[in-house]
């Protein structure tokens, strides 16, 4: 992820046996809105903390806030078994505030 980005995260876990008949809402494990808080608003209310860096927020959607990363921050989700399903879907969006690594011009060297 690029330095300086705002992020929201959703994690849902589905085992193969129940994936066909379970909706993502029913399988929701963790929901981090990151709208002014690290609080998990999902059904398990896991304790989420900053592993490194400082928790800070930038303007988000519809007048809300969004967690802002400066390239040195990381979130600790915990080690609960529910956070480590065999199969999972992770969904997030982020808005870079500068060019991402793929957008930066590369320096070609010739020999």
C-alpha positions in Angstrom: 0.0 0.0 0.0 1.3 3.5 -0.7 2.3 5.9 1.9 -0.7 8.2 2.8 -3.9 6.2 2.2 -7.3 6.0 3.7 -8.8 2.5 4.3 -11.9 0.6 5.1 -11.9 -3.2 5.6 -14.5 -6.0 5.7 -13.6 -9.7 6.3 -16.0 -12.6 5.9 -15.1 -16.2 6.4 -16.9 -19.1 4.6 -16.1 -22.7 4.9 -16.6 -24.7 1.6 -19.4 -26.8 3.2 -21.5 -23.7 3.9 -20.4 -21.3 1.2 -23.1 -22.2 -1.2 -26.0 -21.6 1.2 -24.6 -18.7 3.3 -24.7 -15.1 2.4 -21.7 -12.8 3.1 -23.7 -11.0 5.7 -24.4 -14.2 7.6 -20.7 -15.1 7.4 -19.4 -11.7 8.5 -16.5 -12.1 10.9 -15.0 -8.6 11.2 -16.2 -5.2 10.0 -13.9 -2.2 10.4 -15.6 1.0 9.3 -12.5 2.9 10.4 -14.7 6.0 10.6 -13.2 7.7 13.5 -12.6 4.5 15.4 -10.8 1.1 15.1 -13.9 -0.6 16.7 -15.1 -3.8 15.1 -18.8 -3.3 14.3 -19.2 -6.9 13.2 -20.9 -9.7 15.3 -17.8 -10.6 17.2 -16.6 -7.1 18.3 -13.0 -8.1 18.2 -10.5 -5.8 19.9 -8.5 -4.0 17.2 -5.5 -1.9 18.0 -2.6 -0.2 16.2 0.3 -2.6 15.9 2.6 0.2 14.7 2.2 3.8 13.8 -0.3 6.3 15.2 -4.1 6.1 14.7 -5.1 9.2 12.8 -8.1 10.1 10.6 -8.7 12.1 7.5 -12.0 13.4 5.9 -14.0 10.4 4.7 -17.2 9.8 2.7 -20.4 11.7 3.4 -18.8 13.9 6.1 -17.3 10.9 8.0 -13.7 10.1 8.8 -11.3 7.5 7.4 -8.3 5.9 8.9 -5.2 7.5 7.4 -1.9 5.6 6.9 1.4 7.3 6.4 3.3 4.2 5.3 4.4 3.2 8.8 1.1 2.1 10.4 -0.3 -1.4 10.8 -3.5 -2.7 12.4 -3.5 -5.7 14.8 -6.7 -7.7 14.3 -5.8 -10.4 16.9 -5.4 -14.2 16.6 -8.9 -15.5 17.2 -9.6 -18.7 15.2 -12.6 -16.9 13.6 -10.1 -14.5 12.0 -8.3 -17.4 10.3 -11.0 -19.3 8.3 -10.0 -21.8 5.7 -11.6 -19.7 3.0 -12.3 -16.0 3.3 -13.3 -12.9 1.4 -11.6 -9.6 2.2 -13.0 -6.4 0.8 -11.6 -3.0 1.3 -11.3 0.3 -0.5 -8.6 2.9 -0.1 -7.9 6.3 -1.6 -4.2 7.0 -2.1 -3.1 10.6 -1.5 -0.1 10.2 -3.8 1.0 7.9 -6.6 1.1 4.2 -5.8 4.1 2.0 -6.5 2.7 0.9 -9.8 2.1 4.5 -10.9 5.6 5.8 -10.0 7.9 6.3 -12.9 10.6 3.6 -13.0 14.2 4.4 -13.7 15.5 2.2 -16.5 19.2 1.7 -16.6 21.1 0.9 -19.7 24.3 -1.1 -19.9 
